[in-house]
Amino acid sequence: MIEAPSRVLVVTAHPDDLDFGAGGTIAKLRAAGTHIAYCICTDGHQGGEDSSISRDEMRKVRKAEQIAAGKILGVEDVVFLGFDDGNLFPTLELRKAIVAQIRRVQPEVLITQSPERNWERIFASHPDHMAAGEAAIQAIYPDARNQFAFPELLAKGLEPWVVSEAWVMAHPSPNNFIDVTDFIDKKIFALKAHISQTTQIPDLEERINGWGSMVAERAGLSEGRLAEAFFVAVTN
């Protein structure tokens, strides 16, 4: 596992997904000097519980919230692909859009969501999450590295790129754990920036600390530590 990659691309379905799944890790990597870019696949318009906000307005709200959350963690390179929330599939069009971001960012590591359903954490297995994860893995291999895939991208100067590792969030069988104890406050602040999504979770801090504690225990860390889990696959 590359512990401090120089460049990372995070690909998720919705605004806030990456903050829930890897906010502590992102903050820790940024503190180590890693350049991090976000690629958010959907517009997030189905999110939230406030019916007084139009869905067109929700698109704007969620984009602004993700940009604000990114700044809290030290990330300002944020791209929104604009696919419809709740209607994401691992299509060739989505793959091409992710390939373009891989070739632009040139990351050593790509962090994404699990294309496999996690029956122990069903909320992590939203269909959009699995679609984003599947498309991201397909983009890593074979498309991003293949000069003959999407030649129109090559014509735009987006050269083939080989991603060395995929770090998969919410995987049913994680094989790597990152101690994020010192960065959990930043993760919580980033989540609170998603006002439309997290104000209805009164015990947000308790939940995040509880999840982090359970993962740390699974990782064999000492009591009081907090961690995030990934399935790490070598992809080069």
Summary of the structure (lengths in Angstrom):
residues: 236
radius of gyration: 16.9
end to end distance: 12.4
largest distance: 53.4
contacts: 817
relative contact order: 0.19
helix: 45%
strand: 18%
